[in-house]
Amino acid sequence: MHRRQRIAEGSNRKIFYLCALLITVFTIQSNFAGRIDWFPDLILLVVVFTAVFSGISGGLIFGLIAGILRGLLSVNTFPVDVIIFPILGATAAILSKMFYRQSPVTHMLVAGISICLLIIAHTLYFAAFFGNSPGLNAILIGSWRVIISTILISPLVFQIIHKLWTIER
């Protein structure tokens, strides 16, 4: 087997595993996120760390797919999820180039910035289109469990995606 064929097969395998992971995470999040206060935003973490390994274009594409899936969880946030998730993927790819991407501190920093940007986007969207404006501070304070759990679980999700990304055969 030639080197190009092995690389192509490895890339196809990575895409398959990442899509399977995204569907699994979507299923888990759709079943448990509303029932558990401390449930992390796993879809966001998969997007963020896929972007860390695949770069800006991969983050944009995978973010779009994840944004569509995430929008299915709440029809009210569908438009903002489709727009914000590719942006979060690209942002994560850029941030990972600025810091040492293997560091758990970097994982938590990138996850924290991403979850806060997502909450801010949702808050602004609801304020602009539905007239709901409880204030950004109140929303961030009210979401502290999700923010903390997402940040704390981020090194584990990074390691899982790192293992999937390094699959060659």
N, C-alpha and C positions, 0 to 999 in steps of 0.2 A: 504494500500500500504506500502510495506516495505521501509526502509530507502535507501537501495541499489538501488531499482527501481526508487525512487525519484531522487537520485543523477544521475543515468544513464539518466533519462528523462531530467533533468536539463542540463546535459552535451550535449546531443543531441540538445536541444533547443539553447544552446549557440553557438554550431557549425553552426547550421542553420542560426541564426541571424548574426553571423560574416561573413559567406559566402554571405548572402544577402546584408550585408553592403559593403563588398568588391566589389560585382558586381555593386551595386548602385554607389559607389565611382568611379569605373572603367568607368562606363557609363558617369558620370558627367565629369570626368577628360578628357575622350576622346573627349567630345563635346566642352569643354570650355577652356582647358589649352592652346591651340594654339591661342585663340582669346583674352584672358585676360592676360595682362602682370603680374598682381599681383596675379595670380592664384596659390594657394599652392599645394604642392605635397601631395594630400590626400591619395593616395595609400601607400606612404611611412609612413604617420602618422598612418594609420590603422595597418600596419605591426608592427611598433614600439610599439604602445600601446597594441596590442594584445600580443606581446612578453612580455611586462611588467607584464601582468596578467597571462600568461600561462607558462612563463619560457623559458629556452633555447630551449628545444625540440619543444615546441609549436611555438616559434619564427622561428625556422628553417623550420618547415613544412609549416606554414602559409606564411613565407617569400618566399618559393619556389613557392607556388601557386600564390602569388601576383607577383613574379618576372616573371612568365610565362605570366600572364595577362598584366603586364606592358610592357613586351617585345613585345606584340602584338600591342602596340601603336606605336612602332618604330622598324621595323625589323632590322635596323642597330644596335640597342642596345640590341637585344634579348639575345645574349650569356652573356653579362656582367650583365644584369638584373637578369637572372636566377641564376647567381653565387652570385651577391652582395646582393640581397634582403634577402636570408637566413642568410648571414653574418651580415647584419644590424639588423635582428630580434634577433639573438643571442647576438649581442653587446648591444642592447637596454635592453635585459633581464639582462645582467650582470651589466650595468650601473644603472638600477633601483634598484638593490640590494645594490649598493654602496651609494645611496642617498635616501632620504625620498620620496617615489614614489607619495605621494599625493600632493606634493608641485608643484604649477604652474612653479616655477623656475626650478625644475627638469624636468618638461615636456618640457620646452623651451630649456634647456640644451641638453637633449637627442635628441630632434628633430633637433636642430642646428648641433650637431655632426653627426647625421645620414644624413642630407641633404648634408652637406659638404663632407662626405665620399662618398656619391653617385655621386656627381659632380666630385670628384677627380677620382673615378673609371671610369666614362664615359670619362673623359679627357685622362686618361692614355690608355684606350682601343682605343680611336680614334687615339691617337698619335702612338701607337704600330702597329695597323693593317691598318690604312688608311693614315698615314703620316701627319695627321692634328695636328699641335703642336703650337697653338697660345699662349701657355703658361698658366700655371695653374692660375696665378694671374689674367690674363685677363678673364679667364672663370669664376672664382669666382666673380670678380667685375661685369662682365656682367650678372651674375645670381642673383644679389643682391635682386631683387624684389621677386623672387621665394623663396629665403632663408628667407627673412624677413617675407613674408606672411605665410610661412610654420611654422616658429617659433611662430608667433603671434597667429595663429589659433590652435596651439597644445594643450593648456589647454582645449579648447572646445571639440576637438576630444577625448581627454582623458576622459572627463566627459561622452560623449556618449558611449564609449566603456566600461567605468566603469559601467554604467547603464545596458548595455547588459550583462556584466560579472556577475552581481549580481542577474540576473534573476534565480529564483529557480523554479517557476511554470509557 
